[in-house]
Each structure stands twice: as structure tokens, then as C-alpha cells.
Amino acid sequence: MNRLSAGLKYGTFITLLLWTLFPIYWMLVIATQESSDLFTEVSIFPRSITLEHIVNIFVQDQYMGPLINSFIITISSLFIVLVFGLSSAYVLGRRTFRSHYRIFKSSLMIWILLVRVLPPITFALPLYIMMNDAGLLNTKIPIILAHVLVNLPLVIWFMMAFFYGVPGEIAESARMDGASEFMIFTKVMLPLVVPGIAAVTILSFMASWNEYLYSVIFIQSPDSFTIPLKLATLNSEQELTEWGKVAGGGLVSVLPVLLTAIFLQKHLISGLTAGAVKE
């Protein structure tokens, strides 16, 4: 019976793993095959290996510009989100509010949640009007602010639970040792919630890197294209049969997210026990 349950468990795991990884493998196969082989009989294994399509998206389609634009927008919005999100989550999750401020806290948390659950298109028109009046259209600033608007509630709500779960005795001990509130936040609390920080970093990075709606609304020049917009042009009617180029662009766009997840994975594990022991 134990062997049967173990077999079912591992069989289910392998099936889900193959189901998840096969699209990436298939994209790799298409991106590394000769163009002539893509129009013959479909094969699950590549008949030829070439980097022609990946090279062409950088040489012919100027893929490096959108790649740099996406990095700038994603890293900038991620930095702002983590700075304001972690500090806000610490205050809302750890500080005790007086009775006449509790209603304000509850209302604020509801408004933060509403920003997250409402469709992103809801904020497109107000943001567009404000950015147009400020003369900031066709720049990176509206997209960065839009990404902050979408990801900040996620960080606040997610990290509040982590900060709330830290035993109060740890912070109280630091206060007795003369630590300021800022030192408690940066030196005591943040090391204890590293798994949560790693998780929200991955989620926010993915959401910002793959965001398409605000980019297509605010960007009006090909020089400012992000990765999702550039991929959309690669899959246009004029290049409908450029499957290798589209797959190569998709493969390159997946790598930053994959590397970020791999890099932060160790922090998800090591952070579970880090910082809890006072020497």
C-alpha cells in the first residue's frame, strides 16, 4: 500500500513537472531549429541546431532596446514597491493603534485590498489623464508608477502576515537593548522575514516584467518598447510564419524571470531559520 501511494505521488509529481516544462522545452526546440525544418513534419526532437533566430532578434529586430527598457522599468518599480511596501507592512502588522485610529487602519487596509482586486484597466484612464497633463506620456515614469500601483498592495498584504507572525519578545528585547525603531525594522525584523521578501520579490518581478496593458497604453514610440510589446510585434501579421524568431524572443524573455527565481530560491529556504538566534 505504501509503495502504491508513493508511486501515485511521484507519478503525479512527474506528470505535473512535464506538463509545466514542456512549453518551455517546445519553445527551445522551435527557437534552435533551422527555418526549413520548421515547415516540415513536426518532431518533438530538433532535427538541426542553430542560433540563427536568437541572433536575428537582436541584429534585425533590435531586441536589446526593449530588454533594457524592461529591466529599467522592472527594477525601478520593484525597488519602490519593496521600500514602501515593507515599511508599510511593518507599521500595519506590528504597531498597535489607539482606539480612534483603528477605524482608519481598517479603512486603509480595505482600500489597499481594493486596489489589488480591481481590474488593472480601472486605473488606466485616470493615470493616462494625469500623465498627459504632466507631459510624461511616452516615458518610463507612467509605466513604473502603474506597476507600483498594482504590486504595492500585494507586498503590503503579503508581508503583514510575516511581520505579524514574528514573536513580540524579539522586538521588545531589542528595544530594551537601546535599539531604535528603524534599527529594529532593518536589523531585527527584515532578516526574520527573508522568505516573505523573496516570495514577493519574485511575484512582483514577474508581474512587472510580463505586464502588457499599461505598456501598450502609455508607450507611443518603438524606442520605448518593453519585452511584451516587442514580442507582440514579432507575432504580427507580416511575420506570422517567423515561428523561430517568436520562440527565440519568448525564450530570451523567460530567462530573467527564471534566473531571478533560481537566485531567490535559496533565500526562501535559508531565511526560514536566519536571524532568530541572538548571540
Secondary structure as UniProt FT lines:
FT   HELIX           2..31
FT   HELIX           35..38
FT   HELIX           52..59
FT   HELIX           64..94
FT   HELIX           99..117
FT   HELIX           120..123
FT   HELIX           124..133
FT   TURN            134..135
FT   TURN            137..138
FT   HELIX           140..165
FT   HELIX           168..176
FT   TURN            177..178
FT   HELIX           181..183
FT   HELIX           184..189
FT   HELIX           190..192
FT   HELIX           194..209
FT   HELIX           213..218
FT   HELIX           222..224
FT   HELIX           227..234
FT   HELIX           237..239
FT   TURN            240..241
FT   HELIX           243..270
FT   TURN            271..275
//
